Amino acid sequence: MSLELIKKIRQITGAGMVDVKKALEEAGGNEEQAIDILRKAGSKIAAKKADRVASEGVFALAKNDKSIAVVSVNCETDFVARNEDFVATVNSFAAKLLELGAADFEAWANNEITNTLIVKIGENLRLGSFAILDGENIGSYLHSNKKVVGVAILKGGDQTLANDIAMHIAASAPKYLKPEEVETEVLNHEKEIYAEQLKAEGKPEAMLEKIMQGKVEKFYTEVCLIKQMFIKDDKKSIEKLLAENNASLEKFAYYSL
């Protein structure tokens, strides 16, 4: 049982030296069998850790000319989330998603997490959000803490505009693209709250409709992307910014941990 072989298997599996030695002893010195033993042990470790909360983690992006892949992997501690190897691994997951497509990615990722990463890292890990978005002009923004992502898909405009709007999305967390997308029950709920507020304030009956409309418009500026004021120019809405650049916003995505 050579030290070189132990080091090699440690690099492949991420397992500790004692575990590698035990696996090699059990496998009679056979490298492939030892790796299988460690992978199986990884599955057992995964099962033991599965009930531990994985509330930390990071996002990663991978992009080509017409698509962007977004992936997050959750872990237990911020210490792991900030680890360069963990971040690099999640980056490789994003590239793999772009390569495989969403339909085949989930099974691959869960297998990789269960059989390799958990035994290597020693924490409960789980696959978080993942998606592929397509479009003509794709803008993206990943916050420096890698916990917030904004994606903007434009028709027209340029890359700078798309990236600026993606950054705005990451900062402003819109729920809808435009007012027409707000569900009736959501809007009615807001109106009920406003009605109670106006009643408590004793506003004149003749003014209620106008005040209500103003509150609804304010609500739209909070939750609808095109109605929000651009973070780089708070006197200009996203809607106006797009018009000035002969662009339209086809879709967007906001993700956070």
FIVONU-848093 format. One line per 10 residues: number of its first residue (from 1); their letters; for each residue x, y, z of N, C-alpha, C. Coordinates in steps of 0.05 Angstrom, whole numbers, plus 32768, in hexadecimal, padded with zeros to 4 digits. Atoms other than C-alpha are relative to their C-alpha. Layout:
// FIVONU-848093
NUM	A	X:Y:Z:X:Y:Z:X:Y:Z  ...
//
This chain:
// FIVONU-848093
1	MSLELIKKIR	8011:7FE8:8000:8000:8000:8000:8012:8019:8000  7FED:7FEA:8003:8029:803B:7FE6:7FF3:801A:8008  8009:7FE5:7FF9:8024:8083:7FFE:7FF5:800E:7FE7  8009:7FF4:8019:801C:8098:7FB5:7FE4:7FF8:7FFA  801C:8009:8006:7FDE:806D:7FAD:7FEC:800C:8013  8012:7FF4:7FEC:7FC0:8088:7FED:7FFA:801D:7FF8  8004:7FE4:8008:7FCC:80D0:7FD5:7FEE:8002:7FE8  8010:7FFF:8019:7FAF:80C0:7F91:7FE2:7FFC:8006  801C:8006:7FF9:7F6F:80A3:7FAF:7FF4:8017:8010  800A:7FE9:7FF1:7F69:80DE:7FDF:7FF9:8017:7FEE
11	QITGAGMVDV	8005:7FEB:8013:7F6D:810E:7FA5:7FE6:7FFA:7FF0  8018:8008:800F:7F37:80E7:7F7F:7FE7:8003:8010  8018:8003:7FEF:7F07:80DE:7FB9:7FFC:8017:8014  8002:7FEC:7FEB:7F18:8115:7FEA:7FFE:7FF5:801C  8002:800E:7FE6:7F16:80E1:8022:801A:8004:8010  7FE9:7FFE:7FEE:7F44:80E4:805E:8014:7FE9:7FFD  7FEB:8015:8003:7F85:80BC:8061:7FF9:7FE7:800E  8007:8018:7FF1:7F6C:808D:8096:7FEA:7FF0:7FF2  8015:800D:800E:7F2D:807E:806E:800A:7FF3:7FE6  7FF4:800C:8018:7F56:8072:802F:800F:7FE7:8007
21	KKALEEAGGN	7FF1:8017:7FF8:7F84:8042:8053:7FED:7FE8:8006  8014:8015:7FF9:7F48:801B:806F:7FF4:7FF5:7FE7  800D:8009:8019:7F28:8018:802A:8013:7FEF:7FF0  7FEC:8010:800F:7F68:7FFF:800A:8005:7FE5:800D  7FFD:801A:7FF2:7F70:7FCA:8040:7FE8:7FEE:7FFA  8018:800F:8005:7F28:7FB4:8035:8000:7FF6:7FE3  7FFF:8007:801D:7F34:7FB3:7FE9:8018:7FF0:7FF9  7FE8:8010:8006:7F75:7F8C:7FEF:8013:800F:7FEF  7FED:7FF0:800F:7F9B:7FC6:7FD1:7FF6:8008:7FE4  800B:7FF9:801B:7F6E:7FCC:7F93:7FF6:801C:8000
31	EEQAIDILRK	8007:7FE4:8000:7F68:8015:7F81:7FE2:8005:7FF9  801C:7FFC:8008:7F24:8011:7F5D:7FED:7FF7:8015  8011:800A:7FEA:7F05:7FE7:7F94:8000:8013:8018  7FFE:7FEE:7FE9:7F1F:8016:7FC9:7FF0:801A:7FFB  8010:7FE8:8006:7F00:8052:7FA5:7FE3:7FFA:8002  801C:8007:7FFE:7EBE:802D:7FA0:7FF7:7FFF:801D  8006:8002:7FE3:7EC0:801E:7FEB:7FFD:801C:800C  8001:7FE5:7FF6:7ECD:8068:7FF9:7FE7:800E:7FF6  8018:7FF4:800C:7E95:807D:7FCA:7FE7:7FF6:800F  8017:800C:7FF1:7E65:804D:7FED:7FFF:800C:801C
41	AGSKIAAKKA	7FFF:7FF4:7FE5:7E7C:8069:8030:7FF5:801C:7FFE  800B:7FE5:8004:7E6C:80AE:8013:7FE2:8000:8000  801D:8002:8000:7E25:8098:8007:7FF5:7FFD:801C  8008:8004:7FE4:7E20:8081:804F:8003:801A:8010  7FFC:7FE6:7FF3:7E3D:80C3:8066:7FEA:8013:7FF9  8015:7FEE:800A:7E0B:80E8:803B:7FE6:7FFA:800F  8019:8007:7FF2:7DD1:80C2:805C:8001:800A:801C  7FFE:7FF7:7FE4:7DEB:80D3:80A1:7FFE:801E:8003  8000:7FE3:7FFE:7DF2:811C:8091:7FE7:800D:7FF4  8017:7FF6:800F:7DB1:8123:806A:7FED:8011:8010
51	DRVASEGVFA	8013:7FF1:7FEF:7D8A:813F:80A5:800C:801A:800A  7FF3:7FE7:7FF7:7DBC:8177:80B1:7FFA:8017:7FED  8009:7FE9:8010:7DA7:81BC:8098:8017:800A:7FEE  7FED:7FF4:8014:7DCB:81D4:8059:7FF5:801A:7FF7  800C:7FE6:8006:7DB9:821D:8059:8014:8014:7FF4  7FEC:7FEF:800C:7DFA:823A:8040:8004:7FF6:7FE3  7FFB:8009:801B:7E17:8232:7FFA:8007:8017:7FED  7FF9:7FEC:8014:7E28:8256:7FBA:7FF2:7FFA:7FE5  8009:8002:801C:7E0F:8262:7F73:8018:8001:7FED  7FEC:7FFE:8015:7E37:825A:7F33:7FF1:8003:7FE6
61	LAKNDKSIAV	800B:7FFB:801B:7E2A:826F:7EEB:8013:7FF5:7FEB  7FF1:8007:8018:7E40:8253:7EA8:7FF1:8009:7FE8  800D:7FF3:8015:7E31:8275:7E67:800C:7FFA:7FE5  7FF7:8001:801B:7E36:826C:7E1C:7FF2:8016:7FF0  800B:7FEA:8010:7E1D:8297:7DE2:7FE2:8003:8003  801E:7FFE:8000:7DD3:8286:7DEB:7FF3:7FF6:801A  800B:800C:7FE8:7DCB:8266:7E30:8011:8007:8019  7FF2:7FFD:7FE7:7DDD:8270:7E79:7FF6:7FEB:8013  8007:8014:7FEC:7DDE:823A:7EAE:8004:800C:801C  7FFE:7FF7:7FE4:7DD1:824B:7EF8:7FFD:7FE8:8012
71	VSVNCETDFV	8001:8017:7FEE:7DE0:8219:7F2F:8008:8009:801C  7FF6:7FFD:7FE4:7DE4:821B:7F7B:8003:7FE5:800D  7FFD:8018:7FEF:7DFE:81E7:7FAA:8001:800A:801D  8002:7FF7:7FE4:7DED:81ED:7FF4:8013:7FEF:8011  7FEF:800E:7FEC:7E1B:81DB:802E:7FF7:800A:801B  8008:7FF9:7FE5:7E17:81E1:8079:800C:8019:800B  7FF2:7FEA:7FF4:7E4A:8216:8089:800A:8015:7FEC  7FF5:7FEB:8011:7E62:8258:806D:801E:7FFB:7FFB  7FE4:8008:8004:7EA9:823D:8076:8004:7FF0:7FE6  7FFE:8010:8018:7E9D:820A:8040:7FF7:8011:7FE8
81	ARNEDFVATV	800A:7FF0:8017:7E76:823B:8014:8015:8013:7FF6  7FEB:7FED:8008:7EB3:8269:8013:8019:7FF1:7FF7  7FE9:800F:8008:7EE3:8230:8003:8004:8000:7FE2  7FFB:7FFE:801D:7F04:8238:7FBF:7FFA:7FE7:7FF1  8005:801A:800E:7EFF:81EE:7FAE:7FE2:7FFC:7FFD  801D:8003:8002:7EB5:81EE:7FBE:7FF4:8012:7FEB  8009:7FED:8014:7EA9:822C:7F94:8006:7FF6:7FE4  7FF8:800B:801A:7ED0:820C:7F5B:7FEF:7FE9:7FF8  8011:8017:8005:7EA6:81CD:7F61:7FE5:8009:7FF6  801A:7FF6:8009:7E65:81F5:7F5B:8002:800C:7FE4
91	NSFAAKLLEL	7FFC:7FF6:801B:7E82:8218:7F1F:8000:7FEA:7FEB  7FFF:8016:8013:7E8F:81D5:7EFF:7FE4:7FF4:7FFD  801C:8009:8002:7E46:81C2:7F0E:7FF1:8011:7FEB  800E:7FEE:8013:7E2E:81FF:7EE7:8008:7FF9:7FE3  7FF6:8008:801A:7E5A:81EB:7EAC:7FF3:7FE5:7FF7  800C:801A:8006:7E3F:81A4:7EB0:7FE2:8003:7FF9  801C:7FFC:8007:7DF7:81BD:7EB0:7FFD:800B:7FE4  8001:7FF6:801B:7E05:81E4:7E71:8006:7FEA:7FEB  7FF9:8016:8012:7E24:81A6:7E52:7FEA:7FEB:7FFE  8014:8016:8000:7DEF:8172:7E67:7FE4:8009:7FFA
101	GAADFEAWAN	801C:7FF8:8001:7DB0:819C:7E67:7FF2:7FFA:801A  800E:8003:7FE6:7D7F:81A1:7EA1:7FF5:7FE5:8005  800E:801A:7FFD:7D5D:815E:7E94:8013:7FEB:800B  7FED:8015:7FF8:7D9D:8135:7EA0:8011:8009:8017  7FED:7FF6:7FEC:7DC1:8162:7ED1:7FFA:7FF8:801C  8007:8005:7FE4:7D9A:8155:7F11:800B:7FE6:800A  7FF7:801A:7FF7:7DAA:810B:7F15:801E:7FFF:8002  7FE2:7FFF:7FFF:7DF3:8117:7F04:800A:800F:8019  7FF8:7FEF:7FEA:7DF9:814E:7F38:7FFC:7FF3:801B  8006:800E:7FE7:7DD7:8127:7F70:8013:7FE9:8005
111	NEITNTLIVK	7FED:8016:7FFE:7E03:80EB:7F62:801C:800A:8008  7FE5:7FF5:7FFA:7E42:8116:7F64:8001:800A:801D  8001:7FF6:7FE4:7E2C:8137:7FA5:8001:7FE9:8014  8003:8016:7FED:7E1A:80F6:7FC8:8019:7FEF:8000  7FEA:8014:8001:7E54:80CA:7FB0:801C:800C:8002  7FE5:7FF4:8000:7E8D:80FC:7FAD:8003:8018:8013  7FFB:7FE7:7FF1:7E83:8141:7FCC:7FFC:7FFE:801E  8006:8001:7FE3:7E64:812F:800F:8017:7FF2:800F  7FEA:800D:7FF3:7E9C:80FE:8020:8019:8011:8000  7FE8:7FEE:8003:7ED0:8131:8008:7FFE:8018:8013
121	IGENLRLGSF	8003:7FE7:7FF1:7EB3:816E:802C:7FF8:7FFB:801D  8007:8007:7FE5:7E95:814D:8069:7FE8:800F:800B  8019:7FF3:7FF8:7E54:8176:806A:7FE9:7FF6:7FF0  8018:8005:8010:7E0D:816B:8054:8000:8014:7FE9  8002:7FEF:8018:7E08:8186:800D:7FE7:7FF8:7FF1  8017:8006:8011:7DCD:818B:7FDF:7FFF:8013:7FE8  8004:7FEF:8018:7DBE:81A4:7F99:7FEA:8014:8005  8014:7FEB:7FFC:7D99:81E6:7F9C:7FF2:8006:7FE6  800D:7FF8:8019:7D7C:820E:7F63:8012:7FFA:7FE8  7FF1:8002:8019:7D90:81FF:7F1C:7FEE:8005:7FE8
131	AILDGENIGS	8011:7FF9:8017:7D77:8219:7ED9:8012:8008:7FE9  7FF4:7FF5:8019:7D8B:8228:7E91:7FED:8014:7FF4  8011:7FEB:800D:7D71:8269:7E73:800D:8006:7FE5  7FF7:7FFB:801B:7D76:8278:7E29:7FF6:801B:7FF7  8009:7FE7:800B:7D71:82B9:7E02:8015:800D:7FEE  7FEF:7FF1:8013:7D8E:82EB:7DD2:8017:800F:800D  7FEC:7FEF:7FF2:7DB2:8319:7E02:7FFE:7FFA:801E  8002:800A:7FE4:7DC1:82FA:7E46:8013:8010:8012  7FF0:7FF2:7FEC:7DD8:8324:7E80:7FFF:7FF1:801A  7FFF:800F:7FE7:7DEE:8306:7EC2:8010:8010:8015
141	YLHSNKKVVG	7FF1:7FF4:7FEA:7E06:831D:7F06:8000:7FEC:8017  7FFD:8011:7FE8:7E21:82F2:7F3F:800D:8011:8015  7FF6:7FEF:7FEA:7E2A:8318:7F80:801B:7FF5:800A  7FE6:8008:7FF7:7E6F:8316:7F9F:7FFF:7FE9:8015  8002:8015:7FEC:7E56:82E8:7FD7:7FF6:7FE6:7FF3  8009:8017:800F:7E3C:82B8:7FA1:7FE6:7FF4:800A  801A:8009:7FF5:7DF9:82B3:7FC4:7FE8:800D:7FF2  8015:7FF3:800E:7DD0:82E0:7F96:8006:8002:7FE3  7FFC:8000:801D:7DC6:82DC:7F4B:7FEA:800F:7FF2  8014:7FF3:8011:7DA3:8308:7F18:8006:7FF9:7FE3
151	VAILKGGDQT	7FFD:8006:801C:7D97:82F4:7ED0:7FEB:8010:7FF0  8012:7FF1:8011:7D78:8320:7E9A:8003:7FF7:7FE3  8000:8008:801C:7D65:8308:7E55:7FF3:8016:7FEF  800A:7FE9:8010:7D5D:8342:7E24:7FFE:7FF8:7FE3  8001:8000:801E:7D49:8349:7DDC:8009:801C:7FF9  7FF5:7FE6:8006:7D73:8382:7DC1:8012:8009:8016  7FED:7FF5:7FEC:7DA0:83AF:7DEA:801C:7FF4:7FFC  7FE5:800B:8002:7DE8:839B:7DF8:8007:7FF2:801A  7FF8:8010:7FE9:7E0F:8372:7E2A:8002:8010:8019  7FFE:7FEF:7FE8:7E1C:83AC:7E59:7FE4:8005:800C
161	LANDIAMHIA	801B:7FFC:7FF7:7DD1:83BA:7E5D:7FF6:7FE7:800E  800A:8019:7FF5:7DC1:8371:7E69:800C:7FFA:801B  7FF2:8004:7FE7:7DF5:836C:7EA0:7FF7:8013:8016  8009:7FEB:7FED:7DDE:83AD:7EC1:7FE4:7FF8:800B  801B:8008:7FF7:7D96:8393:7EC4:8002:7FE7:8011  7FFC:8018:7FEF:7DAE:8350:7EDF:8009:8008:801C  7FF7:7FF6:7FE6:7DD2:8376:7F16:7FE9:800C:8010  8018:7FF5:7FF4:7D93:839D:7F24:7FEE:7FEA:800C  8011:8016:7FF7:7D6C:835C:7F29:800B:7FF4:801A  7FF3:800B:7FE8:7D9E:8340:7F5C:7FFC:8012:8018
171	ASAPKYLKPE	8003:7FED:7FEA:7D98:837F:7F86:7FE3:8004:8008  801B:7FF7:7FFA:7D4D:838A:7F81:7FEC:7FE9:8003  8011:8018:7FFC:7D30:8342:7F81:7FE3:8003:7FF7  801C:7FFE:8009:7CF3:834F:7F55:7FF2:7FE5:7FFF  800F:8019:8001:7CBC:831B:7F57:7FF2:7FFC:7FE5  800E:8002:801A:7C9B:832B:7F14:800F:8011:7FEC  7FF5:7FF0:8015:7CB0:8346:7ED1:7FF0:801A:7FFC  8011:7FEA:8005:7C74:8374:7EC8:7FE6:7FFE:800F  8019:8000:7FF0:7C32:8387:7EEB:7FEC:7FEA:7FF7  8014:8013:800A:7C09:8359:7EBE:8005:7FE4:800B
181	EVETEVLNHE	7FF9:801B:7FF6:7C2D:831D:7EDD:7FF8:7FFC:801D  8007:8003:7FE3:7C17:832C:7F25:7FE5:7FF2:8002  8018:800F:7FFD:7BE3:82F9:7F39:7FEA:8011:800D  8017:7FF0:7FF6:7B9D:8314:7F47:7FFE:7FFE:801E  8003:8004:7FE3:7B9C:82F6:7F8D:8015:8010:8010  7FEB:7FF0:7FF3:7BDE:8318:7F9E:7FF9:801D:8000  8008:7FE4:8002:7BC6:835B:7F85:7FE8:8007:8012  8018:7FFC:7FEF:7B83:8354:7FA9:8008:8001:801D  7FF6:8001:7FE4:7BA8:8343:7FEA:800C:801B:8007  7FF4:7FE6:7FFB:7BD1:8383:7FE4:7FEB:8015:8002
191	KEIYAEQLKA	8016:7FEB:8000:7B92:83AC:7FD5:7FF1:7FFE:801B  800E:8003:7FE6:7B71:838F:8014:8010:800E:8016  7FEF:7FF3:7FEC:7BAC:83A6:803D:7FFF:801F:7FFE  8001:7FE3:8005:7BAC:83EB:801D:7FE5:800C:800A  801A:7FF7:7FF8:7B61:83F1:8029:7FFE:8004:801E  8000:7FFF:7FE3:7B6A:83E3:8073:8011:8018:800A  7FEF:7FE9:7FF9:7BA3:8416:8076:7FF1:801A:7FFC  800E:7FE7:8006:7B79:844C:8055:7FE9:8004:8013  8017:7FFE:7FED:7B3E:843D:8083:800B:800A:801A  7FF4:7FF8:7FE6:7B6B:8443:80C0:8009:801D:8000
201	EGKPEAMLEK	7FF6:7FE4:8003:7B87:8485:80A5:7FE9:8014:7FFD  8017:7FEF:8002:7B41:84A0:809B:8000:8012:7FE7  7FFE:7FF0:8019:7B4D:84B7:8053:7FE4:8005:7FF5  801A:7FF9:800B:7B12:84DA:8030:7FF8:7FEB:7FEB  800B:8015:8013:7AE6:84AA:8007:8007:8008:7FE3  7FFB:7FF7:801C:7AF0:84D4:7FC8:801D:7FFC:7FF7  7FE4:8003:8007:7B3B:84CA:7FCB:8009:7FE3:7FFF  7FF7:801C:7FFB:7B3D:847F:7FD9:8009:7FF2:7FE6  7FF9:800E:8019:7B3E:8467:7F91:801B:8009:7FF5  7FE7:7FF5:800A:7B76:8495:7F7C:8018:7FF8:8012
211	IMQGKVEKFY	7FEB:8008:7FEE:7B9F:8485:7FBA:8006:7FE3:7FFD  7FFD:801C:8004:7B93:843B:7FB0:8011:7FFA:7FE6  7FF1:8004:8019:7BAC:843F:7F68:801D:8008:8003  7FE4:7FF8:7FFA:7BEA:8464:7F80:800F:7FEA:800F  7FF3:8015:7FF1:7BF9:842D:7FB2:8005:7FE7:7FEF  7FFC:8017:8012:7BF0:83F7:7F7D:8018:8005:7FEE  7FE9:7FFA:8011:7C20:841B:7F4F:801A:7FFF:800F  7FE8:8002:7FEF:7C52:8420:7F88:8007:7FE2:8005  7FFB:801D:7FFD:7C4A:83D5:7F94:800D:7FF4:7FE7  7FF4:800A:8019:7C5A:83C8:7F4B:801E:8008:7FFE
221	TEVCLIKQMF	7FE4:7FF8:8001:7C9B:83F0:7F52:8011:7FF0:8013  7FF1:8011:7FED:7CAF:83C2:7F8B:8004:7FE4:7FF5  7FFF:801D:8006:7CA0:837E:7F6C:8003:7FFA:7FE2  7FFF:8005:801D:7CA0:8387:7F20:8019:800C:7FF4  7FE5:7FF7:8009:7CE4:838C:7EFE:7FFF:8019:7FEF  7FFF:7FE9:8012:7CD3:83BC:7EC6:7FF6:801A:800C  800A:7FE8:7FF2:7CB1:83EC:7EF7:8014:8009:8015  7FED:7FF8:7FEC:7CEC:83ED:7F27:8012:8016:7FF6  7FED:7FEB:8007:7D1B:8429:7F28:801C:7FF4:7FFE  7FE6:800B:8005:7D5F:8417:7F0C:8013:8007:8016
231	IKDDKKSIEK	7FEE:7FFB:7FE9:7D93:840F:7F43:8017:8013:7FF9  7FEB:7FED:8008:7DC6:8438:7F1B:7FF5:801C:7FFA  800D:7FE7:8005:7D94:8470:7F0F:7FE4:8000:800A  801A:8003:7FF2:7D5A:8476:7F40:7FEB:8013:7FF5  8014:7FF0:800D:7D37:84A8:7F13:7FF5:7FF3:7FE6  8007:800D:8019:7D2F:8476:7EDB:7FF7:7FE3:8005  8009:801C:7FFD:7D06:8436:7ED9:800E:7FED:7FED  7FF5:8014:8012:7D1E:83F6:7EBA:7FF1:8001:7FE5  8010:7FFE:8018:7CE5:83FE:7E88:800A:8017:7FEE  7FF6:7FE9:8010:7D00:8442:7E72:801C:7FFA:7FF6
241	LLAENNASLE	7FE4:8007:8008:7D48:8428:7E71:8000:7FEE:7FE7  8002:8012:8017:7D33:83F0:7E41:7FF8:8010:7FE7  800A:7FF1:8017:7D0D:8420:7E14:8016:8012:7FF4  7FEA:7FEF:8009:7D49:844F:7E10:8015:7FF1:7FF0  7FEC:8011:800D:7D74:8415:7DF8:7FF4:7FED:7FEB  800D:8011:8014:7D42:83F6:7DC7:8001:7FE3:8007  7FFF:801C:7FF6:7D3F:83B7:7DF1:7FE7:7FF8:800E  8017:800B:7FF1:7D0A:838B:7E10:800B:7FEA:8012  7FF8:8014:7FED:7D10:835E:7E4C:7FEE:7FE7:7FFD  800F:8018:8006:7CFB:8318:7E38:7FF9:7FF0:8019
251	KFAYYSL	8004:800F:7FE7:7D03:82F6:7E7C:8017:8007:8013  7FEA:7FFC:7FEC:7D2C:82FA:7EBC:7FFF:7FEA:8014  7FFF:8014:7FEA:7D41:82CF:7EF6:800F:800D:8017  7FF3:7FF7:7FE7:7D53:82DF:7F3E:8003:7FE8:8012  7FFB:8016:7FEE:7D73:82AC:7F6C:800F:800A:8019  7FF1:7FF8:7FE8:7D8C:82B2:7FB4:8000:7FE8:8013  7FFD:8013:7FEA:7DA3:8287:7FEE:7FF9:800E:801A
//
